[in-house]
């Protein structure tokens, strides 16, 4: 219990929960698109299933990956014979997770700045069960980023789980407001993606620990995040004062439906 109340754990919790919320906006947008195909009576039920299902999926993944990271300290003979270094299962998870996070983050930055607007496809009528299944699948895919981020930022699995639960609850109740705020201040999104690049590199670096024998203190990452966020808050205050126009990022959205008169022709 004392570990959860330590300064390091509280900073990890706050940082991770904030990142989960900011980086979960795309997830919220895609889920909102799918829920847009439901009736008003089904939407509230679907949102509840999405929240509890999303929490369950993330907790299970966190417990599995967290256990492997904390207990996978046995050297893998195959890799030792192949490379000459004592790589453990923990090193492999960190290395693969870091590569995954770097790839996804750079790809996301490209889509936000230079890529074409993503489309969720034509809206088609589907059963409630089919749409719920699609929502949970989309949420599972999006959760991998958040899980790898959690492993990279926090040492205690309990802290990761609490942060994920807080983020899901906040997104459930304030999804629309958060989406509008991030859309009005896209630099926050880019800042969060920049943080992910740091987390991805730290995971990659830690995965290669048997080679270089060094370690990156997470305190440096926390300081960089806090300093950058403070600078951005000042920028937001200045932009609001000077009423500057901000750049818009590409966001996933449904194509506009054709008018019935056009359909008739």
Secondary structure as the mmCIF struct_conf table of DSSP 4:
data_model
#
loop_
_struct_conf.conf_type_id
_struct_conf.id
_struct_conf.beg_label_comp_id
_struct_conf.beg_label_asym_id
_struct_conf.beg_label_seq_id
_struct_conf.end_label_comp_id
_struct_conf.end_label_asym_id
_struct_conf.end_label_seq_id
TURN_TY1_P TURN_TY1_P1 UNK A 2 UNK A 5
BEND BEND1 UNK A 6 UNK A 6
HELX_RH_AL_P HELX_RH_AL_P1 UNK A 7 UNK A 23
TURN_TY1_P TURN_TY1_P2 UNK A 24 UNK A 24
HELX_RH_AL_P HELX_RH_AL_P2 UNK A 25 UNK A 35
TURN_TY1_P TURN_TY1_P3 UNK A 36 UNK A 37
BEND BEND2 UNK A 38 UNK A 38
HELX_RH_AL_P HELX_RH_AL_P3 UNK A 40 UNK A 71
BEND BEND3 UNK A 74 UNK A 74
STRN STRN1 UNK A 75 UNK A 75
HELX_RH_AL_P HELX_RH_AL_P4 UNK A 77 UNK A 83
BEND BEND4 UNK A 84 UNK A 85
STRN STRN2 UNK A 88 UNK A 88
HELX_RH_AL_P HELX_RH_AL_P5 UNK A 89 UNK A 113
TURN_TY1_P TURN_TY1_P4 UNK A 114 UNK A 114
BEND BEND5 UNK A 115 UNK A 115
HELX_LH_PP_P HELX_LH_PP_P1 UNK A 116 UNK A 118
STRN STRN3 UNK A 119 UNK A 119
HELX_RH_AL_P HELX_RH_AL_P6 UNK A 128 UNK A 153
BEND BEND6 UNK A 155 UNK A 155
HELX_RH_AL_P HELX_RH_AL_P7 UNK A 157 UNK A 184
HELX_RH_AL_P HELX_RH_AL_P8 UNK A 186 UNK A 207
TURN_TY1_P TURN_TY1_P5 UNK A 208 UNK A 208
HELX_RH_AL_P HELX_RH_AL_P9 UNK A 209 UNK A 212
HELX_RH_AL_P HELX_RH_AL_P10 UNK A 218 UNK A 242
TURN_TY1_P TURN_TY1_P6 UNK A 243 UNK A 243
HELX_LH_PP_P HELX_LH_PP_P2 UNK A 244 UNK A 247
STRN STRN4 UNK A 253 UNK A 253
HELX_LH_PP_P HELX_LH_PP_P3 UNK A 254 UNK A 259
HELX_RH_AL_P HELX_RH_AL_P11 UNK A 260 UNK A 264
#
